[in-house]
Amino acid sequence: MEEVVRSLAQLSLSSEPKKELQHLKITLTALGGARDVLLPREIDLKSLFDAFNTSDQEQLELAVQVMGQLLPRLSPVEAVERFRGELLRGLQHPDEDVRRLVLKQVLRLVEADSDAGINIFTSDVEMHQTVLRCVGDKSLGVVKIASSVIVRACRHQAGLGAIFSPSSLSVLQEMVAIMESTMRFNVYELVVEVSLLGPAALNAAVSSGLVDRLLSEVTTGDGLTQLTALQLLTPLALSPGGRALLDEKGVTSKLMYLLSLAQSDPIARLLTHGLLEFLGNIGQARPRQTLEEHGAVTLMVLQLASGHLDLGGDPSLQASALRALAHIGTTVEGKMVLAKCKHEMDQVLETLGTEAVQGPSNLKVVCIEVLTQLFHLEPQELKEDIVSVLELWWANTLGVSEVVKLARMPFPDLHCAALGLLTTLATLPWGQRLIVGEPGLVEYILDRTTESDKQGMEAKWTLVEAIIKSPSALETFSEDQLSRLEKYFRQGPFYAEATVEVALGEGQE
């Protein structure tokens, strides 16, 4: 560190800036990752900030690399207090690497453990409004860091107050009003991320009027605009406050109506993937209410998932419908709601089994993952009624022997998906009986030689873990089988038998 301090103390970029920067870069590189070594306070970095004032790209890159190593050696509070003006200029620098560098320092400020960083950022109107303008940057990397700064600040009441103050709100509203759609939606995405922080943040976002503007974009404008707006709104369906807002504004009903038009309206069909994701999120949170209020739409989605409804010849819509049903069937309540649609669910389950075996490889994986989600139960959810429902469901889909065949295929994603489905079956009493009754399956589970990569080894070990931790395993597996499974589990996922090589002399066989 002494050499770095000495180099900085003697630094003069007036004559040969690139040479000096290169020397400093080499010196810093020699320090390696010793970021805990702090820079002495007497060192002035203003001359290095001045190195950004150039059109020479090589010099800019060197300056960014050097400052990227030096700034983290200052406390974030100290960096802002000593170099506020330089940082503000950096936020508006024409080179995006400089803007990203400075934004990372501001992010460190708001992520600091003490309240000092938040207080400095929120009380500095020019700084937080300049960061807000970076949300409209043409560089996605800049947008992401700037958004992270704002969202992090809004976790605090002081941050919410600053970002949604009249003067800062006018900056956001101006950006939405004058910017092209891509940048406008960057602002909307930020507002949605803030809305998800909690009730106070949601209230602040709604009061700003920006959420209403986003809601209006879902049902107006061209199809691409509607689709983008829908994708941003979908996460709100996962939060109670967000769902209440969408209901209050009539958005949920409008979106479900749009989905019902997918068979006849080309614009609605364009939105179908997003609408299905929205339905899945709403249905996961409140399955019974979804079926009661949007029963016709739910049945249409079931028909689409089973392949009995074709919307414009787009096969990818079936996968989206299957994923939506998997979301609804995540909870026990969701599974019971789907079970009420017996005829349609029987068709879906039959299709899942058929496509898992005969479909194209990408749809095979989707079907296996959907089955895994539909049949998954947490230990505390293993009640007789739902376990019986799932046993009836399994009779309508593929057999265990077919799952084993899929697990033996040499395609990692398909192989691990099938092991995941076997793991889900291994938690269910009737699933364990199927595993024990399938010739050679227990031996396959105990055979480590079937796995050659980390993902497969972990998936197989997780399957073993599911069996030995299940209370009903004692009633299903033999004492010898359980003993071998427990040994496999204790040895861990990556255990390998030691091999002994015997060297033979010449002439020996």
N, C-alpha and C positions, 0 to 999 in steps of 0.2 A: 504493500500500500504506500510505502514511503516514496517509491519511484513514481507512482501515479501522482501523489501530492506534489512532488518536485517538478514533474512534467507540466502539471496544471499551473503551478506557480510561475513557471518560466514561459508559459504558452504565449505565443504571439502569432496570430494568424494573418498579420498584415502582409508579409512578404511571400511565404510559401504555405498557404493554408492546408492544401491537400497533403503535403509532406508531414506537417505537424499532426494533422488528424490521423494519418496512417501510423505514425509512431505511437500516438496515444492509444489507438485501437489495438496495436500489438501488445502494448504494455498492459492494457486492461484484459486482453484475452489470456495473458499469462496468469492473471488472478483467478481465472476459472469462475466457478459458481459461488465465490465467497461474497454473496450479496449482503451478508450480515455485517460486513466491514463498512462502517458509515464514513461518509466524506467529512473531513473537518469543516467546521462552519466558516473558517476564514477563506476557504477556496471560493472564488467568484467564477461562475459559469457563464457570465454574460457574453464573454468573447466567443464562447462556443455557440450560444444562441445566435450571435451575429453571423456565424458560419452558414446559417440558413438563408441569409440574404444574398443569394446567388442564383444564376441561371445555369451554372455548371452542375450537371446531373451527378457526376462522380463525386464532387465535393458534398453535394446534398446527401448522397447515400452514406458517405463516410461520417458526416455530422450526425445523421440519424442513428447510425450504428454506435457511435461513441456515446451520444446522449442517452441512447437506450440502455447503456450499461451504467452510466453515471447517475441519472435521475433516481433510479430505485435505491441508490445509496444515500439519498436524502429522505428524511421523513416527509410524507406527503404534505403535512401542514407547513413544514419549513420551506419546501419547494414552492408552494403557492405564496407564502408570505414574502419570500425573497425575490421571486421571479414572476410575480403576477403579470406584469406588463408583457414580458417575453412570452409567457404561456398564452396570454390572450391573442397576441399576434400569431403565435403558432397555430391556434385554432382556426385562423382565417388564412393560413398559408396556402398558396396555390398547389403545393405538392401534397398529395394525400398521405404519404408516409409520415410527413411532419405532423399533419393533423391527427393521425392515429396515435403517434407518439405522445403528443400532448394530452389527448383524450384519455390515454391510459393512466397518465399521472393524475388527472381529475378523478378518474374512477378509483384510484388508490385513495384519494382524499375522502370520497363519500363512503368507501368501504372500511375506513379506519375504525378501530374499536371505540374510540372516544367520540363524544358529541362534537368535539372541536371541528372536525372535518366537515360535518353536515352544516354546522353553524356558519363556517367560513363560506361554504358553497352557496347556501341559501340566502345569506345576507349580501352576497356580491351579485347584484342584479345583472351587471354587464356580463359576468362570467356565465351564470346559468342561462341567460338568454342567448349567449353565443353558442353554448352547447345545444340549446334547443334548435337553433338554426342548423346545426350540424345534422340533425335528424332528417333534414331535407337534402343532405349531401348527395352528389351523384355517385359516390363510392359506397358500395354496400358495407365494406369494412368499417368505414367511418360511421355510417348510420348505426351499425350494430353496437359499437362502443358507446356512442352518444346516447342511444336508447337505454343501454345498461346503466349509464350514469344517472339518467333521469328516473328510471324505475327504482334504482337503489335509493336515491334521495327521497322518493315518494313513499318509501317504507316508514318515513318519519313525518309527523304532523307538520313540522317546520318545512319539510320538502314539499308536501302537498300544498301548503299555504303559498310557498314561493312560486311553484310551477303553475298553479292555477290562480295566481293573483291577476288583477285586471291587465297590468302591463305585459306580463308573460303570456297570458292567454291571448292577448291581441297578436303576439308573435305567431302562436300556433294557428290562429284563425286566418292570419294573413298567408301563412304557408299553404293552408288548405285551399284558400281562395285562388291563389295565383299559380300554383304548381301543376305540372303535368301529372297524370294519374299515378305513375309509379311513385313519385315523391309524395303525392298527397296521401297515398295509402301507407307510406312509411309513418306518417303522422297518426293515421287511424290505428295502425298496429301498436304504436306506442301507447295510445289512449286505452286500447283494450288491455294491454299488459298491465297498465296502472290500475285499471278497473278490477283486475283479478286479485289485487293485493288485499282487499277487504272492504267492508261496508263503507268506511269513511272515504276510501279511495274511489269506490264506485260512485258515491254521491258527488264527489268533486268532479269526476269525469262527466257524469250526467248533467250536472249544473253548468258545465262549460258549453253545452250545446253540441259538442263534437260527436258524442255518441249518437245523438239524433241525426246528425248529418250522415254518419256511417249507416245507420238503419235505413235512411231514405235511399241510399245507394244500392241497397239489396233489391229493391223492387222498382227501381227506375234506371234509366240509362241503357247502354248496350249490354249484351250478354256477358262479355268478358268483365266489364265493371261489376256486374251483379255477382259473378262467380267469385271475383277477388274479395268483394265485400262479405260474401257469405262465408268464405274461408276464414276471414278475420273474426267474424261473429261467433263461429262454432264453439270456440273455447268457453264463451260466456255460458253456454248451455250446461257446463260442468259445475258451475258455482250456483248455490241457492239464490244469491242476490242477482246474478246474471240472468237466471231463468225467470225470476220474478219480473225483472226489467223487460225481458223479451215478451213475456206474457202481457204485461201492462201496456206495452206499445203495440200489441197485436202482431208482433213479428212472427211468433211461433205459428199462429194460425195461418198467416199469409204464406209462410214457407211450406207448411204442410199442404196448403191448397195448391201451391206451385208444383209440389211433388205429385199430387194427384193428376195434374195436367200433363205429366211427362209422356203419356201415350199419344197425345194429340197436338201438343204445342212444342215446336222445335226449340224455342227459347228455353222453356222449362226443361226440355231434355238436355240442353247444354249444361244446365245447373244440377243435373241429377246426381252426379258423384258427390258434390258438396252437400246437396239436400239429404242424401242417404247418410252421410257422416253426421250431419246435424241431427237427424232422426235417431241415429244410434246413440248419440250423447244424451239427448233428451230421454230416450227410452231407458238408458242405463240408470239415470237418476230417478226416474219415476215411471216404471214400466206399466203399472196398473192404470194410471191416469192416461198414459199415452194410448193404450189400447182402447180405453173408454172414449176418449175425445177424438182419436184419430184412427179408429178401427179400420175403416175402409182403406186408408193409406197403408196401415200396417199389413193388412192382408195382401195388398198389391206388392209390397216389398217381399213378402213371403213367396208370392208367385214368381217374382223376378229372381229371387234367390234359388228357387227350385228349377229354374229354367223353363217354366210354363208360361212365362211372359217375355216377349221380345220387344225391346225398345230401340227401334231403329237399327237393329243388327249390330249393336255394340256389345261384344261378349264381356268386356271389362266391367260392365255394369253389374253382371251377376256376382263378380267377386266383391264389388262395393256393397251390394245388398247382403251378401253373406257376412261381411265384416260388421255391417250395421246390426244384424241379428245377433252376432256374437257379443256385441256391446250390450244389447238388451239382455242377453242370457248370461251376463257376468254374475249377477246376483241371484240368490235363490228366488226372490220375488219375480225377477225377470224370467227365470226358467219356468216358474209356475204359470205366469201369464202366457208365455209361448205355448205351454202345454194345452191351454184352453183352445188354441187354434189347431186341434188335433189333426185334421185332414191335411192342412197346409204344412204343418211341421213334419208329418210323416213323409210328405213329398220332398221336403227340404233335406231330411235325414237320409232318405234314399239317394237323392242327388249327391249329397256330400260323400256317401260311401262309393257311389259309382265313379264320380269324378276323381276321388282320391286314388282310385286304382287305374282308371282308364283315361283321365283327362291329361291335358298338356302339363308339363312339369311345374310351371308356375302356379297353375290352378290346383295341382295336387297338394302343394305346400299350403296354399290358402285353406283348402278344405280340411287338411289335418289340423292346422292351427285353430280353425273355427270349431272343429269337434273337441279339441282340447279345452277350449274356453267354455263351450257349452256343458261339458261333462265335469268340469273342475268344481270341487267343493273344498272349502276350508274344513279342518278337523271339527270345529264346533258346529258346522252346518250339516253333519252326517246324521240327519234325522230320517226316520223311516219313510215318510211321505215323499220327500224329494229323491231319496235314494231309489225308491221304487219307480218313480217317474223316469229317472235316467236309465234304469234297467230296461224299461219298455222302449225307450228311445233307441237304446243300443240294438235292440232286435230289428230295428228298421234301417240300420246302416251297415257298415262293413264288419267282417269278422276279425277276430284276433289274429288268425293265421295270415290275413291280408295285411294287417298292420306290421306283422313280423317281416313279411316279404318286403314291404316298403323300407323297414329299418335296415334290411340287409343290402339295400341298393347303394352303389358307390357314389352317391351324390350327397355331399355334406349337409346341405339345407334340408333335403328330403329325409335323410337318415336321422338327423337330430330332431326334426319335427315328429317323426314316427316314434322315437324314443320318448319324446315329451308326452305324446298321447298314451303310450304304455305307462308312463309315470302317473298320469292322471287316473288311468284304470286301476293302478296298483294301490290307490288310496280308497277305493270303493270295495266293500265286501264281495259283491258279485263280480267285480272286475278281477279280484284276486283269484276267485274260483276259476274264471276263464283262463287266467295266466297259468295256474297249476294244471288245468285240464288240457292245455295246448301242448302236444308232444314236443319235447326238446326246448321249450321256451325258457324254462328256469336255467337249463344248461347254457343257453345262449346268453342269458343275462349275466351269468357268472364267468363267461368267457371274455377275458380282457383282450385277447388277440383280435377281436372284431373292431377294435378302436385304434386308429393310428394318429389322430390329432387331438389337441387339447379340448376342443369343443365336444367331440364325441366322447372322450374319456369322462368329462364332467357330466355329460348327459346320462351316460350309463351309471355312473356313481350315484347321481340324483335319483335314478330309478330304484337302485338298491336301497337307498336311504328311505324312500317312500314306503317300501315294503316293510323294512324292519321297525320303522317308527309307527306303523299302523297297529292299533289295538287288536284288530280282527285277524292280523297275520298269524297269530298263535293258533287260531282255529282252522286255518286254511293250509298253511305250509307245514311240511314235515319237520321234525326236530333236526334232521340232517341238513335239510335245505336252509333252515333258518340259521344254523350254525355256520354254514358256508357263506351265506349272505352277510352275516354279522362280521365275519373275518374280512370279507371283501370291503365292507364299509370302514372297518378299523384301519385297513391298510391305505385307505385314501384313493382318490381318483387316478393318481399317476403311478401307482405301485407297479413294479416290473419284477418278475421272477429272475433271480440271479441265474446265469448260465455258466456252466463249467466246461471249459474247452480242454480237451486232452490232446496233447501233441504226440503224434505217432512218429517213430523213427523210420528211416528209410527201409523199405522192404516189408514194413508191417502193414497190416490191413485191419 
